[in-house]
Amino acid sequence: MTQLKTGPGRALAPSLGSLGITIIVMFAALFWPAGTLDWPRGWMFLGLFLALTAIAILWIWRTNPELFAARSRYQKGTKAWDAVVATLTIILFAAILPVGAFDDGRFHWAPQPDWVVVIGYVLMTSGYLGLTWAQSVNQHFEPTVRIQTDRGHKVIDTGPYATIRHPGYAFAIVLAAGMALSLGSLYALIPVGLLVVTLFGRTLGEEAELRKGLAGYAEYMARVRWRWVPGVW
């Protein structure tokens, strides 16, 4: 049995360490492809993203601290197919940064006006905070799909889950699109499009697993009709 319970202080420490690693990795993924440090949009993006990350860490620390340990790795019982899909999702998210940097920071393939970047900031902020909201109310928000018998798995139907069944994926797509536009890059929407396709398939696979193995999930599906967008899908 996996033990995930931890005190808030112990949960926060590794997350702050992860924030430091995130800063280094994102800096390299942005400014090496850009070929210069003189890229204002890159610096503004990095500053906003890290500010949102700090807010998310504090939010989760106060509301759902054991999630830090739960999301630190793929847990035992993860389906092989989902480990592949989860890894692909991470790669596609990460690809937004260098593609955007090559486009807006170095080669200027498709220059975009500042109002596009502002729209990107709005989408990125909304998506990141929405994703954090979903994580804050769902103690089972692990990085992969599994029936968490070791953690008293139950249906979550509060917060955004009262309206749509997969708010994490829905807000993640908004976040990803906002990241691309915040960098002033239309080319960075290419990995975003691939991400949408990947998460579409993952949503269907996750629902099949939960409906089969999680008590009450079929009833939840009947009660909350929409997966990502009310009235659409």
DADA-V984920 format. One record per pair of residues at least 4 apart in sequence whose C-alpha atoms are under 8 Angstrom apart, sorted by the first residue. I is the first residue (numbers start at 0). J is the second residue. Records with the same first field share a line. If there is no record, write none. Layout:
# DADA-V984920
I: J / J
This chain:
# DADA-V984920
0: 149
1: 75 / 149
2: 149
3: 65 / 68 / 69
4: 65 / 68
5: 9 / 10 / 64 / 65 / 68
6: 10 / 64 / 65
7: 11 / 60 / 61 / 64 / 65
8: 12
9: 13
10: 14 / 60 / 64 / 65 / 67 / 68
11: 15 / 56 / 60 / 64 / 67
12: 16
13: 17
14: 18 / 56 / 67
15: 19
16: 20
17: 21
18: 22 / 52 / 53
19: 23
20: 24
21: 25
22: 26 / 49
23: 27
24: 28
25: 29 / 45 / 96
26: 30 / 31 / 45
27: 31 / 32
28: 32 / 96 / 97
29: 33 / 41 / 96 / 97 / 99 / 100
30: 34 / 35 / 36 / 41 / 100
31: 35
32: 97 / 98 / 100 / 101 / 104 / 105
33: 38 / 97 / 100 / 101 / 103 / 104 / 105
34: 104 / 105
35: 104 / 105
38: 42 / 104
39: 43
40: 44 / 181 / 182 / 183
41: 45 / 100 / 104 / 182
42: 46
43: 47
44: 48 / 178 / 181 / 182
45: 49
46: 50
47: 51
48: 52
49: 53
50: 54
51: 55 / 124 / 127 / 128
52: 56
53: 57
54: 58
55: 59 / 128 / 131
56: 60
57: 61
58: 62 / 131 / 135
59: 63 / 64 / 66 / 131 / 134 / 135
60: 64
62: 135 / 136
63: 134 / 135 / 136 / 137 / 138
65: 69 / 138
66: 70 / 134 / 138 / 139 / 140 / 141
67: 71
68: 72
69: 74 / 139 / 140 / 141 / 142
70: 140 / 141 / 142
72: 142
73: 77 / 82 / 141 / 142 / 143
74: 143
76: 145 / 146
77: 81 / 82 / 143 / 144 / 145
78: 82 / 143 / 144 / 145
79: 83
80: 84
81: 85 / 143 / 144 / 201
82: 86 / 143
83: 87
84: 88 / 197 / 201
85: 89 / 142 / 143
86: 90
87: 91 / 197
88: 92 / 194 / 197 / 198
89: 93
90: 94
91: 95 / 190 / 191 / 193 / 194
92: 96 / 175 / 190 / 191 / 194
93: 97
94: 98 / 187 / 190
95: 99 / 175 / 178 / 179 / 187 / 188 / 190 / 191
96: 100 / 178 / 179 / 187
97: 101
98: 102 / 186 / 187
99: 103 / 104 / 179 / 182 / 183 / 184 / 185 / 186 / 187
100: 104 / 105 / 182
101: 105 / 106 / 107
102: 106 / 107 / 108 / 109 / 184 / 186 / 187
103: 107 / 108 / 109 / 110 / 182 / 183 / 184
109: 184 / 185 / 186
110: 183 / 184
111: 115 / 116 / 183 / 184 / 185
112: 116 / 183
113: 117 / 183
114: 118
115: 119 / 180 / 181 / 183
116: 120 / 180 / 181 / 182 / 183
117: 121 / 181
118: 122 / 177 / 180 / 181
119: 123 / 176 / 177 / 178 / 179 / 180 / 181 / 182
120: 124 / 177 / 178 / 180 / 181
121: 125 / 177
122: 126 / 173 / 174 / 176 / 177 / 178
123: 127 / 173 / 174 / 175 / 176 / 177 / 178 / 181
124: 128 / 174 / 177
125: 129 / 170 / 173 / 174
126: 130 / 170 / 171 / 172 / 173 / 174 / 175 / 177
127: 131 / 170 / 171 / 174
128: 132
129: 133 / 166 / 167 / 170
130: 134 / 166 / 167 / 168 / 170 / 171
131: 135
132: 136 / 158 / 159
133: 137 / 158 / 159 / 160 / 166 / 167
134: 138 / 140 / 167
136: 155 / 157 / 158
137: 155
139: 147 / 150 / 152
144: 205 / 208
145: 208 / 209
146: 152 / 208 / 209 / 212 / 213
147: 151 / 152
148: 152
152: 213
153: 213 / 214 / 215
154: 213 / 214 / 215 / 216 / 219
155: 160
156: 160 / 161 / 219
157: 161
158: 162
159: 163 / 166
160: 164 / 165 / 166
161: 223
162: 223 / 225 / 229
163: 223 / 224 / 225 / 226 / 227 / 228 / 229
164: 220 / 223 / 224 / 225 / 226 / 227
165: 169 / 202 / 226 / 227
166: 170 / 226 / 227
167: 171
168: 172 / 198 / 202 / 227
169: 173 / 227 / 228
170: 174
171: 175
172: 176 / 191 / 194 / 195
173: 177
174: 178
175: 179 / 191
176: 180 / 188 / 191
177: 181
178: 182
179: 183 / 184 / 185 / 186 / 187 / 188 / 191
180: 184 / 185 / 187 / 188
184: 188
185: 189
187: 191
188: 192
189: 193
190: 194
191: 195
192: 196
193: 197
194: 198
195: 199
196: 200
197: 201
198: 202
199: 203
200: 204
201: 205
202: 206
203: 207
204: 208
205: 209
206: 210
207: 211
208: 212 / 213
209: 213 / 216
210: 214 / 216 / 217
215: 219
216: 220
217: 221
218: 222
219: 223
220: 224
225: 229 / 230 / 231 / 232
226: 232
227: 231 / 232
228: 232
